[in-house]
Amino acid sequence: MSGVTITFVEPDGTEKIIEDAVVGESLMNVAKDNGVEGIWGDCGGGCACGTCHVYVDEKWQDVVGKPDDIEEMTLDMVTEAQQDNSRLCCQIQVSPELDGVRLTVVPAE
């Protein structure tokens, strides 16, 4: 099976398209492994720091889903840039359904 295609829009507007994301991997790890600017993942994916904050493209929100209560609390604590489409990409696992997803990296505050 071929990988899943993920598009990250970096803070400067550059689109980084990753065409071989592995199913089951977190989007944070995919971003870090591919040098996506602005995704730091300081807590290692523990949903504790907010340094992998992204905005999910409107047409992908239903596929990606909403944050759970813990992710929501982390977003509330660590960022003033939270929007309805905010997610921590450490909490999103690559799946075949996400093929083509588009995410915008939120600039660090």
C-alpha positions as CSV (number, residue, x, y, z in Angstrom):
1,M,0.0,0.0,0.0
2,S,1.3,3.5,-0.8
3,G,1.5,6.2,1.8
4,V,-1.0,8.9,2.6
5,T,-0.6,12.4,1.2
6,I,-0.6,15.2,3.8
7,T,-0.2,18.9,3.1
8,F,1.1,21.2,5.7
9,V,1.0,25.0,5.1
10,E,4.0,26.4,7.0
11,P,3.8,29.7,8.9
12,D,5.4,31.5,6.0
13,G,2.8,30.2,3.6
14,T,5.0,27.5,2.0
15,E,3.1,24.3,1.3
16,K,5.0,21.1,2.3
17,I,3.4,18.1,0.7
18,I,4.3,14.7,2.2
19,E,3.3,11.9,-0.1
20,D,4.3,8.9,1.9
21,A,2.9,9.3,5.4
22,V,2.6,5.9,7.2
23,V,-0.8,4.8,8.4
24,G,-0.8,4.7,12.3
25,E,1.9,7.4,12.7
26,S,1.0,10.7,14.4
27,L,0.8,13.8,12.1
28,M,3.2,15.4,14.5
29,N,5.8,12.7,13.8
30,V,5.2,12.9,10.1
31,A,5.7,16.7,10.2
32,K,8.9,16.5,12.3
33,D,10.3,13.7,10.2
34,N,9.8,15.8,7.1
35,G,11.1,19.1,8.5
36,V,7.8,21.0,8.6
37,E,8.6,24.5,9.9
38,G,6.7,25.4,13.1
39,I,6.0,21.8,14.4
40,W,8.2,21.3,17.4
41,G,6.4,18.6,19.4
42,D,8.3,19.6,22.6
43,C,6.4,17.2,24.8
44,G,7.0,14.3,22.4
45,G,3.3,13.8,21.6
46,G,2.0,13.8,25.1
47,C,-0.7,16.4,24.5
48,A,0.9,18.8,27.0
49,C,2.6,21.6,25.2
50,G,0.7,22.8,22.1
51,T,3.9,23.1,20.0
52,C,2.2,21.1,17.2
53,H,-0.9,23.3,16.9
54,V,-2.5,23.2,13.5
55,Y,-5.7,24.5,11.8
56,V,-7.6,21.8,9.9
57,D,-8.8,22.8,6.5
58,E,-12.6,23.4,6.6
59,K,-13.4,20.5,4.2
60,W,-11.4,18.1,6.4
61,Q,-12.8,18.9,9.8
62,D,-15.4,16.2,9.9
63,V,-12.9,13.6,8.7
64,V,-10.3,14.6,11.3
65,G,-12.8,15.1,14.1
66,K,-12.9,17.3,17.2
67,P,-10.4,17.3,20.0
68,D,-11.1,15.2,23.0
69,D,-11.4,16.8,26.5
70,I,-7.7,16.6,27.3
71,E,-6.6,18.0,24.0
72,E,-9.2,20.8,24.4
73,M,-7.9,21.7,27.8
74,T,-4.3,21.7,26.5
75,L,-5.3,24.1,23.7
76,D,-7.1,26.3,26.2
77,M,-4.0,26.5,28.4
78,V,-1.3,27.0,25.8
79,T,-2.6,29.2,23.0
80,E,-4.6,32.3,22.4
81,A,-4.7,31.4,18.7
82,Q,-7.3,28.6,19.3
83,Q,-10.1,28.4,16.7
84,D,-12.9,26.0,16.0
85,N,-10.7,24.1,13.6
86,S,-7.7,23.9,16.0
87,R,-6.1,20.5,16.7
88,L,-2.8,19.3,18.2
89,C,-1.4,17.1,15.4
90,C,0.2,14.8,17.9
91,Q,-3.3,13.6,18.6
92,I,-4.2,12.8,15.0
93,Q,-3.2,9.5,13.6
94,V,-2.6,9.0,9.9
95,S,-5.3,6.9,8.3
96,P,-6.3,6.2,4.7
97,E,-9.3,8.5,5.2
98,L,-6.9,11.4,5.7
99,D,-5.3,11.0,2.2
100,G,-5.1,14.6,0.9
101,V,-5.8,16.4,4.2
102,R,-4.6,20.0,4.5
103,L,-3.3,21.5,7.7
104,T,-2.1,25.0,8.5
105,V,0.7,25.3,11.1
106,V,-0.1,27.9,13.6
107,P,2.8,30.3,14.2
108,A,4.3,30.1,17.7
109,E,3.2,32.9,20.0
